[in-house]
Amino acid sequence: MRRSPADMEEARRILRTRFGHEDFLPGQAAVVAALLEGRDALAVMPTGAGKSLLYQLPAAMGVAPVVVVSPLISLMRDQLRGLARSGVAAVALHSGQSEEEHGAALAAIADRRAKLVYLAPERLAGDGTIALLRAAGVALLAVDEAHCVSHWGHEFRPDYARLGEIAARLGAPVLAVTATAGPRTRADIIASLFTRAPEVFVSSFARPNLRLSFRPRGDAAGRLTRFLRRREGESGVVYVNSRRKADAMAATLRGLGFDALAYHAGLDAATRAAHQDAFFERAGVAMIATIAFGMGVDKKDVRFVVHADPPDSIEAYYQEIGRAGRDGLPADALALFDPRELAGRFGFAPPADDPVALGETERRRAMARLCLTPACRFQTLLAAFGEESGRCGRCDNCRGGLMALPRRAGLVALGWRVAVLARFAGAGAERLDEPEETPTPAAAASVSLEPSVSLEPKEEPLSVAEERLYRRLLLLRLDIAKRRRLPPRAVASDAALRRLAVTRALDGESVIAAEAFLRAVAEA
């Protein structure tokens, strides 16, 4: 499969004539060049970055057949329709085919007419399928949604775990692509899927047009109604965690005058198709959906994504908010959470010898930290993918300048309350404000208002400035306690005040921020 560097010019010509693109999107050219030179590659690129082109373009250039492992029949069908328009011969093998369609696909593979072959990992695992593909001389094995290979990926699928063995039997170069894989997941993909070290390409996950906001759920119906009222006439997705909620919420919103439709796996195929068509064809539709409405959704003008229930991982959250603003215009992502539910994510430690349970637990905890952090949301999110960044300036924790300090302080107080609830659930003294992996640049750059959730006092003596601020906070706490008729430690513990004093320097702005924090703790 090794090609000369001059073939990149041919790649650009085919990119224009077959696929209708003037040039590569950022990150695509380097991956295509590696594949044309016969190297293995892992490409981590955000939603909308053009991952499918990475394996479709080599196939159109004659590097064929390319076998594409894809998790959903709907994704296969979407890509087959696009390839038909581009004039690239492609077939699929899946359970939704008629006997005639299945036989035609097998014949196209055997005759080497098919440039791309799409199939699910379950179908690829059969000995007969592997023999057929080996006889066809597979030039590249492309694994889409490659995070499914990893126990640490947010959608681990056992059938994906066999792909490393199957890749070795096919003997072809391997391309793994995913939109959501942090450093630990990437390492697991490499160990599980590749027999030789791949080139790793990680594109930026920054989405400058997205505005992230998180709120305690409280009156969820009221919050959601107000949010949608401000966006009437705009299309978006509201994610919930059950079919029952999707149906009930869609009905409630319709009763309030919104164009709201439900989408979940419990609906019959005709209803799902009708609702999906309406979402794509009508302006102002709010799709109330479970995660069944996700992969393959490519509507450019989605203006908002709401999580009425937080997803189980940062990766899933990022993938789902990636449906918004794909036209590059501003879009909003709002997530509602229940502090008690977040505490439950820290309450029980999984067995140390169960990698699936460990991966699931840490993903859920990382998402809880994102809900509770008073630091920049996008900075924290990007750090989970191993990417350094400055403050985004657009999220709810960045907007408002000094005026936002009390609200951010309230998040710190809420984090402490979650920690207490988690301890009752069996979490011990686990810290909720930082991940278990190596501290990231974003954690180091987070706002100095963020203390540890662990309330153990520091052993080191306080400096003169710290001691002065500590005593000032003790007096302020006493004043608050008297006015509220509470014991002082019911307002904030000595350890909490000591930690706060250590995190602030004794200048005017710091004292204001510290006092605002203490008042927010008392009112939270």
Disulfide bonds with the S-S distance in Angstrom:
none
